[in-house]
């Protein structure tokens, strides 16, 4: 099904719709943080879904709403509602090893959202052009290369914010030196690559169901 | 929905106003993070234990250890390794001390935060959060919209959890393994739909109320 792309007359999203999207996606992150780890791949290595949900929120909601939604989740967790992973609640977690990671989440979602918005808009335009030429079987769908760029924007979000702030948090809270903190952080790198691949795959599923999401029309 | 660990009671700790609880928690956490002398950490831990006793919840004091021991163990091991191989290498026995202090400090901060959570009803926490949003109005936060978003979030958690469970059952009944994409893809499609429906429901009720300055004035 080809999607016609209206260019002019885009209204800003109404406040109730923004509130609902931010709240529901914050709930999604909370549920993913509480789910038991899910086995992935041939060996069934279990992964937790919290960062997956954070990146997915950025990929689907874009920079501004993604930031607000993840910030909502973090604030509600720090105030003391039990939505953080590992059954911890309240801002005592900031004094623990995961504090820096938690504070980085909103910024990572914002950067990932901004980059992926750029990628998805161009990808959608390219797909619409191809569909107009009537060239393809999968007309109107965003091509594989664009999804690789979407994955890359999630990786940029991870490595610009989540890992540096996580390392900083561990150096402060656990009184570590940089090499040890870096080594402790590198344990998460392979899982991070996989989680961002999964987030991109799920984002592709959702955008296939709602193509307008690629243009941040909700 | 019982999302909270609230342990009811009528002690001084329970009746203390919320801002005072946060102030004490902030002070204790700051001491535990920035003042890592063994004696200071020890005294702070005793203070936290005394607060648990004052709340007559002594059995809860060790709950952060029971629930979060992998995290604390990780903290201790990381600090230990840093002590042996770090910029000023020390023999293992000397590195053990700072590692134990770090574990004690992280444990103390978790225990103090948990005491606040279990002695305060969830509704009071949410009221406090709403007041906090009001303070943030000058930086561009719309307090009504933010408070409403919190409520949408809390009410949506059981919905999203239910969507995950339904989809997991659907996968199991088809004999499929629940890989993350198979599990979360349909959940996300349903979640976007749920968010749209929620947004329409809010708009139909004229929410969030326009007694704050909303970003766009919409007659609805």
Interface residues (C-beta under 8 A of the other chain):
Chain A: X12 X14 X15 X16 X17 X18 X19 X20 X21 X22 X23 X24 X25 X26 X27 X28 X30 X31 X32 X34 X35 X38 X39 X40 X47 X49 X52 X56 X60 X68 X72 X73 X75 X76 X79 X80 X81 X82 X83 X86 X87 X88 X89 X90 X91 X92 X93 X94 X95 X96 X97 X98 X170 X172 X173 X174 X175 X176 X177 X179 X180 X181 X184 X198 X201 X202 X203 X205 X206 X209 X210 X213 X218
Chain B: X3 X4 X5 X25 X26 X29 X32 X33 X36 X64 X67 X68 X71 X74 X75 X78 X79 X81 X82 X85 X86 X87 X98 X102 X105 X106 X109 X110 X111 X112 X113 X114 X116 X117 X120 X122 X125 X126 X128 X129 X132 X142 X145 X146 X148 X149 X150 X151 X152 X153 X154 X155 X156 X157 X159 X160 X161 X164 X177 X178 X179 X180 X181 X183 X184 X185 X186 X188 X189 X191 X192 X194 X195 X196 X198 X199 X200 X201 X202 X203 X207 X208 X214 X215 X216 X218
